[in-house]
Amino acid sequence: MEKRMSTADRVLSILGLFTAERPQWTVEEIRSELRLSASTAYQYVGSLTKAGLLVSGKAGRCMVGPAAIELDRIARQVDPLIRGARAALQALVGASGAGAVGLLCRLYRLQVMCVEQYVLLDPGFSISYERGRPLPLMRGSASKVILANLEAGWPSFKEEMRRIRRSGPVVAVGELDPGVMGISAPVFDEHDQILGSIGLALEAAPVLADPSRLERLRTIVQQAGEAATRALRSA
């Protein structure tokens, strides 16, 4: 059993090589990166190709295959965070009173991933935080509010995370995209464990110029987080 699990881990590690920054790999590059024998590399890549998780392109380069899209569609239908928080996300964007992008994010390994976006009106700006793109825990409001609700070590770091938790929704300006503000609140599961975050991305300048508007946005983001958490707990 242990040997089989080890093999499964090595096969899955091939998929982990494919990123937005490097979306194509040859079998030889995979073999070298993961220190596999040539026969093993070809066997694993062949299995992933047969499953539709990889496809071959020009010059023998492999890329993510259509099975990943099929799995993504299934995930959007069954993911409890997406199902439970979708209504709260849509209501939040509607209540924002401006062109804003609604973001629903999930803790993913040691990163945070956007799993759902919602736009009601053209926001007039673009954001780099696309659905499916993982980001580090230390950048952006969506990540920081999740990080603040994780169990932390290091006394000084822990105290800073406690301060962020006490302050309510996290506001971050320009940490992911210049001129864009993020406001995010935590979403918890039925066991009161941090599951993800819900929030808005919008132009920073008009909001920073109007403190009352910023406070209103913080309030409705906080309410959205509470509504999403209640929905998940009652599902």
Phi, psi and omega in degrees: 000317181298320180295319180297318179295322179296320178295317179299318179298320181291322177296314181293332179296336176295315178299327180294345178285334187277117181229169177297328180285330178220084187274354183229140179219145169272164178297323180295320178295321177296314179303314182292317183296320184261002178057050178258160171286159181300316182295320180293317180300315180293324179295313181294315179296323177298319179295318180292325178291318178299326179281353180084006180279338174229152172227156179266137178246206181292150176056031176071019181272136181263150176214167182297136186261180185293339178298330178294324178292320178297316178295323179298317179299317179296318180300320180294333180278329189245344181303120183299329179292314180294314181296317185283329187256356184300315181297319179295323180295315181294320178295323180297312180297320178296325181277349184291336177070021181201166174293107182223155175256123177275135183235131172242122188235151182234143172294129186222106186054237177254029179225181176234136182236135173286123182251348179202139173234152177217132178229129178261317178237152177300117183288343180080010177210165178244153178236149181275347183278077182279157175301131179092355180265117177283144178227156180293158183291345186261005183235125176091153182295322181300322179282314186296325181288332174288313179303320182295339182255009172271157174292122185247154173261202176046107185311314183292321178292319180298319179295322177295321178294323176296321179297318179296318179299318182292335185280355179087211181305142180271133178246130177224138183239124173069014182281335178247321180221133180302134176079004181249134179256140174245137176230121187222149176234154182283155172235130183248154177272187184291346178259013180065027175262142181296129181249323182184204180214158178227142182183191184235149167239128183207167181299132187283317190304310180298326181286318179295334179279353183225088183304324180294324178292320177300317181295321178296318179295320177300320181294313183288332175292317177300317179295324178295319177298319179292320180294319178295320179296317179297319180297320180291323181286335182264355182292000000 
